[in-house]
Amino acid sequence: MNTLQEKINQEVNALPISSQKEVLDFVLFLKREVGKESDSDYLSKNPEIKQAIVDGLNTPLDQCSDQLDW
């Protein structure tokens, strides 16, 4: 039985060279994305931002502004 890597290789090798290049570009993109820290991970590691989010969630709606400062 073929392993996943063998199946992927067979499918990629059956493609035209130009399509193989696109597959490679996509694989490299995925590798970069997998290594990135998610936004929620980043925010949860910053205590000041984390507290600001908690404070905002605990603020009653009648105390929130309906105007944007920006």
Long-range contacts (C-beta under 8 A, 24 or more apart in sequence): none
